[in-house]
Amino acid sequence: MKEIEINTTHLQRITVIDALRGFALLGVILMHMIDRFGYEITNLSNSSPSTLDTYVHWFSNLVIRGKFISIFSFLFGLSFFIQMERASKKGIDFRSRFLWRMLLLCIIGLIGTSFTYLDILSIYALFGVILVFLFPLKNWMLMLIVSLLLIGVPGVLLIGVENIKTESVIVHSSVSEQPETVFMPETLPNNEPALSNLNYFQTAKENLTVKTINKLKFQFLHSETGYLVLALFILGFVVGRLRFFEQVHIRKKRNLILFFAFTLATLVFILTARMIEPDHSVNLLKLRSEGADVPFIALVVSSLQNLSTITMSGALAMGFITLYQVEGIRKYLNWFTPYGRMGLTNYEMQNVIGAFLFSAWGLGSYFDGKGPAFLFVLGLLIYIIQIVISRYWMKHFLYGPLEWCWRSGTYLKWQLFRKKANYKKVEMVLK
């Protein structure tokens, strides 16, 4: 009985993480649906958007865009720590195995990219490799790297100090023009066929070549998006080292304090950015891509916007965790758990479904002209169907299909797939 109590405590902690991952993927699919999974709009009506479309667009950009994918990225860094920690307790140095694991993840990501270039797993694999080399560093050194990444130091180095000017002239644009994960779609050269007119194999070729190159340029040269994701990876690893989630189910007061702290920080960053530049968002991407001099104030505002995205992600995560501690609410939030345990499978299924809905070789001719409100509801429907499937699947299997393949490939050995009776008994104790 004592052994079961130890196992249930461990599973309760993991359940919170899985539920949070499932919650993060809800925001990912909703934003990707509104962005049509990166496929060009060809049949959109010339009529003005409805009031509902306007509100959905506003809400999505304010609350969802960039925030849920940040939580997803943070949890990847946390998962890295959990894997390394479990191996360490067994006396195993997992770093070489983890590098092999990242190669497999990159392959999975490239397959996903063949459906939509918004797939981020290949970049996750790159950052996973970086985490392996950062593993020996102390927490204060890792947090110093995180701080430098968050305040925009890589952007300053890319621009060059000599190209930063003190004038306050800023080029503006709407943040809503940027798709989820801040992958800016770039138009193909005039002599190339539009992506929306290509079959699957032509689409895959474009996604894996032109679109991937454009994505990487945007992530690391024209914006700070890639560096922010790396900061979240490292932050997730540090939080794992601090054993935050080992006590998250009993430190309710701390969770609530962190929720309010992240919320207050978000308001401070947003209001400060508005005070500096009240009318529009800074189009730092345009300034960089055109090779123009960048006003120092533009860098400040951009950093404040990035910080507000990170702190709002923290507020959403801690809000979810705080609600998860309420017994009457937990049973409903646990619906996210099986979805999160199959996070890799569900994420890639989102991409496959999205490509089928919006590509020319799928149903793009029908869904291309739908507005944000319709796509938002459709995204919710797809997510709910995935939840139902995930709950059924996880009742009978230990892992999702891709998770099992990834794990088997990692150890070069077929892993246990179906649940055994004793594992089911432990789960029944939890319930």
SELOPA-312266 format. One line per field, with one value per residue (C-alpha): residue number from 1; residue in three letters; chain; x, y, z. Coordinates in steps of 0.02 Angstrom, whole numbers, plus 50000, padded with zeros to 5 digits. Layout:
N
num = (NUM, ...)
residu = (ALA, ...)
chaine = (A, ...)
u = (X, ...)
v = (Y, ...)
w = (Z, ...)
//
This chain:
431
num = (1, 2, 3, 4, 5, 6, 7, 8, 9, 10, 11, 12, 13, 14, 15, 16, 17, 18, 19, 20, 21, 22, 23, 24, 25, 26, 27, 28, 29, 30, 31, 32, 33, 34, 35, 36, 37, 38, 39, 40, 41, 42, 43, 44, 45, 46, 47, 48, 49, 50, 51, 52, 53, 54, 55, 56, 57, 58, 59, 60, 61, 62, 63, 64, 65, 66, 67, 68, 69, 70, 71, 72, 73, 74, 75, 76, 77, 78, 79, 80, 81, 82, 83, 84, 85, 86, 87, 88, 89, 90, 91, 92, 93, 94, 95, 96, 97, 98, 99, 100, 101, 102, 103, 104, 105, 106, 107, 108, 109, 110, 111, 112, 113, 114, 115, 116, 117, 118, 119, 120, 121, 122, 123, 124, 125, 126, 127, 128, 129, 130, 131, 132, 133, 134, 135, 136, 137, 138, 139, 140, 141, 142, 143, 144, 145, 146, 147, 148, 149, 150, 151, 152, 153, 154, 155, 156, 157, 158, 159, 160, 161, 162, 163, 164, 165, 166, 167, 168, 169, 170, 171, 172, 173, 174, 175, 176, 177, 178, 179, 180, 181, 182, 183, 184, 185, 186, 187, 188, 189, 190, 191, 192, 193, 194, 195, 196, 197, 198, 199, 200, 201, 202, 203, 204, 205, 206, 207, 208, 209, 210, 211, 212, 213, 214, 215, 216, 217, 218, 219, 220, 221, 222, 223, 224, 225, 226, 227, 228, 229, 230, 231, 232, 233, 234, 235, 236, 237, 238, 239, 240, 241, 242, 243, 244, 245, 246, 247, 248, 249, 250, 251, 252, 253, 254, 255, 256, 257, 258, 259, 260, 261, 262, 263, 264, 265, 266, 267, 268, 269, 270, 271, 272, 273, 274, 275, 276, 277, 278, 279, 280, 281, 282, 283, 284, 285, 286, 287, 288, 289, 290, 291, 292, 293, 294, 295, 296, 297, 298, 299, 300, 301, 302, 303, 304, 305, 306, 307, 308, 309, 310, 311, 312, 313, 314, 315, 316, 317, 318, 319, 320, 321, 322, 323, 324, 325, 326, 327, 328, 329, 330, 331, 332, 333, 334, 335, 336, 337, 338, 339, 340, 341, 342, 343, 344, 345, 346, 347, 348, 349, 350, 351, 352, 353, 354, 355, 356, 357, 358, 359, 360, 361, 362, 363, 364, 365, 366, 367, 368, 369, 370, 371, 372, 373, 374, 375, 376, 377, 378, 379, 380, 381, 382, 383, 384, 385, 386, 387, 388, 389, 390, 391, 392, 393, 394, 395, 396, 397, 398, 399, 400, 401, 402, 403, 404, 405, 406, 407, 408, 409, 410, 411, 412, 413, 414, 415, 416, 417, 418, 419, 420, 421, 422, 423, 424, 425, 426, 427, 428, 429, 430, 431)
residu = (MET, LYS, GLU, ILE, GLU, ILE, ASN, THR, THR, HIS, LEU, GLN, ARG, ILE, THR, VAL, ILE, ASP, ALA, LEU, ARG, GLY, PHE, ALA, LEU, LEU, GLY, VAL, ILE, LEU, MET, HIS, MET, ILE, ASP, ARG, PHE, GLY, TYR, GLU, ILE, THR, ASN, LEU, SER, ASN, SER, SER, PRO, SER, THR, LEU, ASP, THR, TYR, VAL, HIS, TRP, PHE, SER, ASN, LEU, VAL, ILE, ARG, GLY, LYS, PHE, ILE, SER, ILE, PHE, SER, PHE, LEU, PHE, GLY, LEU, SER, PHE, PHE, ILE, GLN, MET, GLU, ARG, ALA, SER, LYS, LYS, GLY, ILE, ASP, PHE, ARG, SER, ARG, PHE, LEU, TRP, ARG, MET, LEU, LEU, LEU, CYS, ILE, ILE, GLY, LEU, ILE, GLY, THR, SER, PHE, THR, TYR, LEU, ASP, ILE, LEU, SER, ILE, TYR, ALA, LEU, PHE, GLY, VAL, ILE, LEU, VAL, PHE, LEU, PHE, PRO, LEU, LYS, ASN, TRP, MET, LEU, MET, LEU, ILE, VAL, SER, LEU, LEU, LEU, ILE, GLY, VAL, PRO, GLY, VAL, LEU, LEU, ILE, GLY, VAL, GLU, ASN, ILE, LYS, THR, GLU, SER, VAL, ILE, VAL, HIS, SER, SER, VAL, SER, GLU, GLN, PRO, GLU, THR, VAL, PHE, MET, PRO, GLU, THR, LEU, PRO, ASN, ASN, GLU, PRO, ALA, LEU, SER, ASN, LEU, ASN, TYR, PHE, GLN, THR, ALA, LYS, GLU, ASN, LEU, THR, VAL, LYS, THR, ILE, ASN, LYS, LEU, LYS, PHE, GLN, PHE, LEU, HIS, SER, GLU, THR, GLY, TYR, LEU, VAL, LEU, ALA, LEU, PHE, ILE, LEU, GLY, PHE, VAL, VAL, GLY, ARG, LEU, ARG, PHE, PHE, GLU, GLN, VAL, HIS, ILE, ARG, LYS, LYS, ARG, ASN, LEU, ILE, LEU, PHE, PHE, ALA, PHE, THR, LEU, ALA, THR, LEU, VAL, PHE, ILE, LEU, THR, ALA, ARG, MET, ILE, GLU, PRO, ASP, HIS, SER, VAL, ASN, LEU, LEU, LYS, LEU, ARG, SER, GLU, GLY, ALA, ASP, VAL, PRO, PHE, ILE, ALA, LEU, VAL, VAL, SER, SER, LEU, GLN, ASN, LEU, SER, THR, ILE, THR, MET, SER, GLY, ALA, LEU, ALA, MET, GLY, PHE, ILE, THR, LEU, TYR, GLN, VAL, GLU, GLY, ILE, ARG, LYS, TYR, LEU, ASN, TRP, PHE, THR, PRO, TYR, GLY, ARG, MET, GLY, LEU, THR, ASN, TYR, GLU, MET, GLN, ASN, VAL, ILE, GLY, ALA, PHE, LEU, PHE, SER, ALA, TRP, GLY, LEU, GLY, SER, TYR, PHE, ASP, GLY, LYS, GLY, PRO, ALA, PHE, LEU, PHE, VAL, LEU, GLY, LEU, LEU, ILE, TYR, ILE, ILE, GLN, ILE, VAL, ILE, SER, ARG, TYR, TRP, MET, LYS, HIS, PHE, LEU, TYR, GLY, PRO, LEU, GLU, TRP, CYS, TRP, ARG, SER, GLY, THR, TYR, LEU, LYS, TRP, GLN, LEU, PHE, ARG, LYS, LYS, ALA, ASN, TYR, LYS, LYS, VAL, GLU, MET, VAL, LEU, LYS)
chaine = (A, A, A, A, A, A, A, A, A, A, A, A, A, A, A, A, A, A, A, A, A, A, A, A, A, A, A, A, A, A, A, A, A, A, A, A, A, A, A, A, A, A, A, A, A, A, A, A, A, A, A, A, A, A, A, A, A, A, A, A, A, A, A, A, A, A, A, A, A, A, A, A, A, A, A, A, A, A, A, A, A, A, A, A, A, A, A, A, A, A, A, A, A, A, A, A, A, A, A, A, A, A, A, A, A, A, A, A, A, A, A, A, A, A, A, A, A, A, A, A, A, A, A, A, A, A, A, A, A, A, A, A, A, A, A, A, A, A, A, A, A, A, A, A, A, A, A, A, A, A, A, A, A, A, A, A, A, A, A, A, A, A, A, A, A, A, A, A, A, A, A, A, A, A, A, A, A, A, A, A, A, A, A, A, A, A, A, A, A, A, A, A, A, A, A, A, A, A, A, A, A, A, A, A, A, A, A, A, A, A, A, A, A, A, A, A, A, A, A, A, A, A, A, A, A, A, A, A, A, A, A, A, A, A, A, A, A, A, A, A, A, A, A, A, A, A, A, A, A, A, A, A, A, A, A, A, A, A, A, A, A, A, A, A, A, A, A, A, A, A, A, A, A, A, A, A, A, A, A, A, A, A, A, A, A, A, A, A, A, A, A, A, A, A, A, A, A, A, A, A, A, A, A, A, A, A, A, A, A, A, A, A, A, A, A, A, A, A, A, A, A, A, A, A, A, A, A, A, A, A, A, A, A, A, A, A, A, A, A, A, A, A, A, A, A, A, A, A, A, A, A, A, A, A, A, A, A, A, A, A, A, A, A, A, A, A, A, A, A, A, A, A, A, A, A, A, A, A, A, A, A, A, A, A, A, A, A, A, A, A, A, A, A, A, A, A, A, A, A, A, A, A, A, A, A, A, A, A, A, A, A, A, A, A, A, A, A, A, A, A, A, A, A, A, A, A, A, A, A, A, A)
u = (50000, 50144, 50215, 50047, 50044, 50216, 50162, 50000, 50092, 50207, 50062, 49967, 50115, 50130, 49942, 49953, 50089, 49992, 49833, 49927, 50003, 49830, 49768, 49914, 49872, 49694, 49761, 49880, 49743, 49627, 49761, 49820, 49640, 49619, 49785, 49726, 49881, 49987, 49894, 49861, 49688, 49620, 49431, 49402, 49251, 49272, 49133, 49178, 49204, 49058, 49056, 49080, 49230, 49305, 49283, 49352, 49502, 49532, 49514, 49627, 49767, 49753, 49736, 49792, 49922, 50096, 50038, 49987, 50132, 50245, 50171, 50197, 50380, 50408, 50339, 50462, 50607, 50524, 50507, 50693, 50731, 50612, 50693, 50869, 50819, 50741, 50894, 51009, 50918, 50955, 51138, 51122, 51194, 51049, 51129, 51189, 51023, 50933, 51031, 50972, 50797, 50806, 50858, 50701, 50598, 50672, 50618, 50442, 50443, 50497, 50354, 50237, 50314, 50269, 50088, 50109, 50265, 50197, 50254, 50381, 50449, 50605, 50653, 50612, 50734, 50870, 50839, 50837, 51015, 51064, 50988, 51102, 51256, 51184, 51143, 51303, 51277, 51216, 51043, 51106, 51202, 51050, 50940, 51067, 51054, 50863, 50867, 50980, 50867, 50707, 50769, 50819, 51009, 51016, 50915, 51035, 51183, 51099, 51056, 51223, 51248, 51298, 51128, 51028, 50978, 50907, 50767, 50594, 50522, 50440, 50363, 50196, 50089, 49954, 50009, 49859, 49948, 50071, 50018, 50030, 50205, 50246, 50295, 50270, 50212, 50314, 50255, 50341, 50436, 50327, 50388, 50331, 50154, 50047, 50054, 49865, 49865, 49988, 49954, 50015, 50188, 50217, 50156, 50271, 50419, 50382, 50356, 50518, 50623, 50567, 50446, 50565, 50707, 50590, 50532, 50710, 50755, 50606, 50640, 50824, 50863, 50708, 50632, 50674, 50543, 50667, 50768, 50612, 50568, 50745, 50726, 50565, 50652, 50790, 50663, 50564, 50724, 50768, 50592, 50610, 50774, 50689, 50563, 50419, 50297, 50341, 50251, 50130, 49981, 50011, 50079, 49912, 49953, 50113, 50020, 49894, 50030, 50121, 49960, 49933, 50118, 50119, 49955, 50021, 50185, 50086, 49985, 50143, 50232, 50081, 50043, 50225, 50235, 50073, 50140, 50295, 50202, 50013, 49945, 50015, 50132, 50311, 50351, 50528, 50522, 50497, 50639, 50759, 50709, 50731, 50902, 50846, 50914, 50817, 50761, 50816, 50639, 50578, 50691, 50624, 50443, 50477, 50560, 50413, 50292, 50393, 50400, 50212, 50184, 50293, 50215, 50039, 50083, 50139, 49975, 49874, 49976, 49967, 49782, 49754, 49860, 49768, 49599, 49666, 49690, 49503, 49429, 49262, 49350, 49490, 49376, 49331, 49510, 49566, 49484, 49641, 49754, 49741, 49755, 49917, 49986, 49963, 50028, 50147, 50016, 49879, 49992, 50039, 49859, 49810, 49933, 49873, 49690, 49729, 49822, 49677, 49553, 49645, 49752, 49703, 49725, 49602, 49450, 49535, 49412, 49274, 49360, 49472, 49341, 49277, 49295, 49383, 49224, 49181, 49359, 49370, 49215, 49277, 49442, 49349, 49250, 49408, 49489, 49338, 49340, 49526, 49491, 49361, 49480, 49624, 49521, 49472, 49649, 49733, 49614, 49694, 49870, 50018, 50066, 49995, 50045, 50183, 50240, 50261, 50355, 50467, 50502, 50536, 50652, 50741, 50787, 50796, 50680, 50494, 50415, 50267, 50111, 49955, 49917, 49940, 49815, 49922, 49944, 49756, 49735, 49849, 49748, 49587, 49662, 49695, 49518)
v = (50000, 50115, 50087, 50134, 50296, 50344, 50307, 50405, 50559, 50548, 50524, 50671, 50784, 50721, 50738, 50925, 50941, 50835, 50935, 51098, 51032, 50986, 51160, 51239, 51138, 51206, 51381, 51317, 51240, 51390, 51511, 51399, 51382, 51570, 51580, 51440, 51339, 51454, 51426, 51579, 51657, 51655, 51650, 51774, 51883, 52069, 52103, 52178, 52057, 52032, 52103, 51928, 51900, 52063, 52016, 51841, 51912, 52039, 51910, 51785, 51911, 51978, 51816, 51670, 51722, 51680, 51638, 51455, 51407, 51486, 51370, 51223, 51274, 51295, 51121, 51047, 51114, 51043, 50873, 50877, 50895, 50755, 50636, 50681, 50668, 50496, 50432, 50508, 50416, 50255, 50303, 50335, 50484, 50518, 50658, 50554, 50463, 50629, 50692, 50539, 50574, 50751, 50684, 50576, 50727, 50827, 50690, 50692, 50882, 50877, 50758, 50879, 51023, 50936, 50970, 51145, 51251, 51314, 51150, 51197, 51027, 51034, 51196, 51114, 50977, 51107, 51188, 51018, 50992, 51162, 51111, 50959, 51071, 51194, 51052, 51067, 51254, 51315, 51390, 51569, 51554, 51483, 51623, 51751, 51677, 51681, 51864, 51914, 51823, 51901, 52081, 52066, 52056, 51940, 52068, 52208, 52102, 52061, 52242, 52308, 52450, 52567, 52542, 52591, 52774, 52885, 52960, 52901, 52876, 52704, 52602, 52528, 52381, 52275, 52126, 52032, 52016, 51892, 51709, 51597, 51549, 51714, 51627, 51764, 51689, 51760, 51768, 51661, 51737, 51791, 51650, 51519, 51449, 51501, 51373, 51362, 51290, 51150, 50966, 50882, 50835, 51008, 51085, 50973, 51023, 51209, 51188, 51092, 51210, 51389, 51401, 51320, 51437, 51587, 51522, 51506, 51679, 51752, 51656, 51702, 51850, 51957, 51935, 51873, 51735, 51592, 51665, 51685, 51502, 51453, 51559, 51466, 51298, 51347, 51420, 51257, 51161, 51277, 51265, 51076, 51087, 51192, 51050, 51170, 51040, 50914, 51025, 51116, 51016, 51071, 51248, 51327, 51496, 51508, 51465, 51603, 51730, 51686, 51705, 51882, 51924, 51870, 51963, 52123, 52110, 52088, 52246, 52344, 52290, 52325, 52494, 52548, 52501, 52597, 52749, 52748, 52710, 52726, 52702, 52546, 52400, 52418, 52335, 52290, 52150, 52274, 52386, 52239, 52158, 52323, 52351, 52520, 52602, 52548, 52677, 52630, 52661, 52527, 52400, 52450, 52434, 52268, 52199, 52255, 52170, 52009, 52015, 52044, 51889, 51784, 51849, 51829, 51649, 51629, 51703, 51584, 51434, 51480, 51520, 51346, 51266, 51364, 51308, 51131, 51131, 51159, 50986, 51029, 51103, 50976, 50839, 50949, 51008, 50826, 50811, 50898, 50763, 50623, 50754, 50817, 50641, 50620, 50795, 50747, 50643, 50773, 50916, 50829, 50776, 50959, 50998, 50857, 50906, 51091, 51056, 50951, 51089, 51235, 51163, 51150, 50961, 50958, 51066, 51234, 51293, 51283, 51337, 51469, 51605, 51570, 51705, 51696, 51658, 51507, 51442, 51469, 51362, 51232, 51226, 51196, 51056, 50971, 50988, 50911, 50763, 50740, 50744, 50606, 50500, 50534, 50483, 50320, 50286, 50318, 50199, 50056, 50115, 50189, 50310, 50395, 50319, 50445, 50448, 50259, 50264, 50404, 50312, 50146, 50235, 50322, 50158, 50057, 49932, 49905, 49980, 49916, 49986, 49916, 49950, 49814, 49776, 49844, 50011, 50026, 49993, 50138, 50251, 50194, 50244, 50418, 50437)
w = (50000, 50039, 49865, 49788, 49889, 49821, 49644, 49661, 49724, 49574, 49453, 49528, 49492, 49314, 49288, 49319, 49186, 49061, 49091, 49066, 48904, 48842, 48887, 48792, 48636, 48641, 48611, 48477, 48369, 48390, 48332, 48191, 48130, 48122, 48029, 47912, 47957, 47850, 47686, 47578, 47572, 47394, 47409, 47549, 47517, 47490, 47615, 47783, 47927, 48044, 48219, 48289, 48175, 48237, 48420, 48394, 48302, 48441, 48580, 48492, 48467, 48644, 48743, 48634, 48504, 48564, 48741, 48727, 48615, 48748, 48879, 48761, 48737, 48924, 48956, 48831, 48935, 49090, 49005, 48964, 49150, 49198, 49074, 49130, 49313, 49294, 49203, 49334, 49474, 49380, 49364, 49176, 49080, 48963, 48862, 48714, 48708, 48714, 48563, 48466, 48530, 48460, 48290, 48289, 48341, 48198, 48076, 48149, 48134, 47952, 47913, 47999, 47902, 47740, 47787, 47859, 47876, 48044, 48123, 48256, 48308, 48201, 48290, 48456, 48411, 48380, 48548, 48631, 48570, 48642, 48809, 48815, 48805, 48932, 49053, 49160, 49193, 49362, 49380, 49399, 49236, 49147, 49214, 49155, 48979, 48993, 49046, 48902, 48778, 48847, 48845, 48663, 48667, 48515, 48417, 48464, 48408, 48242, 48207, 48264, 48387, 48246, 48163, 48317, 48318, 48453, 48348, 48398, 48223, 48223, 48084, 48137, 48093, 48170, 48275, 48206, 48040, 48115, 48120, 48272, 48333, 48248, 48086, 47958, 47793, 47650, 47471, 47343, 47197, 47052, 46943, 47071, 47074, 47223, 47361, 47364, 47186, 47220, 47251, 47411, 47346, 47275, 47438, 47539, 47431, 47454, 47641, 47665, 47559, 47526, 47673, 47797, 47746, 47764, 47933, 47998, 47932, 48022, 48183, 48199, 48085, 48064, 48237, 48411, 48411, 48405, 48547, 48655, 48627, 48678, 48836, 48877, 48852, 48974, 49096, 49095, 49133, 49278, 49350, 49344, 49439, 49572, 49599, 49572, 49508, 49642, 49768, 49655, 49721, 49901, 49879, 49838, 49914, 49813, 49653, 49684, 49723, 49562, 49463, 49527, 49507, 49324, 49293, 49372, 49274, 49112, 49146, 49188, 49028, 48918, 48995, 48989, 48804, 48771, 48863, 48754, 48592, 48617, 48441, 48361, 48382, 48325, 48160, 48205, 48076, 47933, 47993, 48005, 47841, 47748, 47828, 47896, 48052, 48204, 48334, 48510, 48571, 48449, 48533, 48704, 48650, 48564, 48720, 48827, 48708, 48715, 48904, 48916, 48807, 48922, 49084, 49016, 48971, 49152, 49214, 49106, 49164, 49348, 49331, 49261, 49398, 49533, 49469, 49456, 49645, 49672, 49690, 49609, 49456, 49441, 49377, 49228, 49195, 49198, 49028, 48964, 49040, 48910, 48772, 48850, 48873, 48686, 48652, 48512, 48421, 48443, 48388, 48227, 48198, 48212, 48073, 47961, 47986, 47960, 47798, 47734, 47776, 47696, 47555, 47373, 47380, 47525, 47563, 47541, 47410, 47542, 47704, 47627, 47637, 47812, 47944, 48114, 48213, 48106, 48110, 48298, 48328, 48205, 48298, 48461, 48380, 48314, 48485, 48573, 48453, 48488, 48676, 48658, 48556, 48677, 48829, 48747, 48686, 48853, 48941, 48845, 48801, 48896, 48757, 48605, 48437, 48399, 48580, 48575, 48410, 48475, 48637, 48548, 48426, 48570, 48654, 48491, 48572, 48561, 48716, 48815, 48731, 48813, 48994, 49122, 49259, 49402, 49313, 49292, 49479, 49522, 49407, 49492, 49661, 49591, 49532)
//
